[in-house]
């Protein structure tokens, strides 16, 4: 694509119209490109995938640019506190179950020695 020429943007409504016509009439990507004056089948292929995975609503979401792979967004304080509390409860429960298992094992060994 030549520099300085902006990439053509399509509305969600237009994308939905293209995909639905493609599917209802069994058009090929090439036929859809010609009928709707779209350069390149990659866009249509991508729209069809989004349509099938997310439904027509997915075509209305702006998806330009690279997705962030960096740090996840911060949780609000309350959610963070809930997760910390749950983590502490689970650690305590885990420790309790380990102790209980050790006591049961010890009791079984003691009972087994008495039988001999």
Phi, psi and omega in degrees: 000130182297146179292146177087347179265117183293145178290137182292133178254141180243145179283160176300323180296318179295314180301316180298317180299316180298310184295317182294322177291320178303315183282319184288324183260358180066034180290150172278168178298321181296316179296319178295321178301315182291316184294323184255006178057055179245132180265112178102132181275348182300321180298312182296318179299317179295317179298319180295318178298314179299317180301316181288324182279319189243351184087177182301330181299328181298335181285346182268356181274132178288126185233023181282154178086172180274144177287149180287131176247009184280209182297136178294157181296150181291141174279154175289160186304317183296316179296319179296316179296321178298317180293321178296316179298317179296320178299317179295317178298318180293323176296317179296318179297319178299315179296317178301314181294324176296315179296318179298317179298319178296319179294317179296317179297317179296317179297317179295320179294320180296316178297321181294323178292325180293329182290333182287000000 
